[in-house]
Amino acid sequence: MAERLPTVLIVEDDPDLAEMLQAYLSMDGYAVLTVSQGEQALALAYNDPPALIVLDIWLPGMDGFEVCARLQESHRTRHIPIIFLTERRERMDRLRGLHMGGFDYIAKPFDLYELRLRMRNTIRRASLSGALNAITGLPQGELTMQALEQALHGGADWGMLIVTLKGVRAFSEQYGFVAGDNVMRVVALTLNSAGNEIGGPASFCGHLEEHTLVLIVPASALDALHARIVERLGEALEYFYPADNRGPNAFTSDRLRLSIGSLTAQQGPFADSVDLVQRLLAARQDVAAGGR
């Protein structure tokens, strides 16, 4: 799998400065997005949370402090680290920004090399504190890969179930990202509980991707775990929709639905964890409406 470049969102209403930062940071290996207004920043951050936001306090309309406050209100965006960028040097303004959740603060005019180091350190600190998914509280990233590696090289007779919740983006666009986060949270809680009940306390449940989770249990528990998940979620997803968009009244096509696949140690050998993940992803099949 190709490594995804860290995305940085620059929120700056000075077009010359924004263009300069985009060019400089792109050469440094970042995927850079730039906007000039707070409302635009919120829309981009809600849709695809970046690794870091460099946020000017002086913005037309919604200022940087309000943008930060709005980001903190959503589970989807509250974990995004923020570096405040401003001409203000007063101590109270710095303290206000840091108190609201900003990781750092740099005043104009600034040294590009200093900004580069602050960004690198901020992303690193945020990644260390982001070992758990901000929405579900389950392991993600390196913790999930460590669990896969441990199973792969542990010699145990393991089974893995991969579950992807589809249709989340369409649901969130229609009913709001908070509603979408709530669906993901309920699904993750259900998967984790089923893993513990069927696979025992040594089972693992964590994120492979934003809407994809993997469960590791004894191979003998795999079929029962699959059946339990379909039983609990196969029909329940429909009830996240209001009555006028449910069942025979459904008017949206990209519905919430599950795609599930499984692998066991006996289906190896696996070259490495990357091979394992690719084969897990390829094993998924959509669960029919109603869990059938």
Buried (B, 14 or more C-beta within 10 A) or exposed (E): EEEEEBBBBBBBBEEEBBEBBBEBBEEEEBBBBBBBBBEBBBEBBBEEBBBBBBBBBBBEEBBBBBBBEBBBEBBBBBBBBBBBBBEBEEEEBBEBBBEBBBBBBBBEEEEEEEBBEBBBEBBEEBBEEBEBBBBBEBBBBEBBBBBBEBBBEEEBEBBBBBBBBBBBBBBBEEBEBEBBBBBBBBBBBBBBBBBBEBBEEEBBBBBBEBBBBBBBBBBEBBEBBBBBBBEBBBEBBBEBBEEEBBEEEEEEEEBBBBBBBBBBBEEEEBEEBEEBBEBBBEBBEEBEBEBE
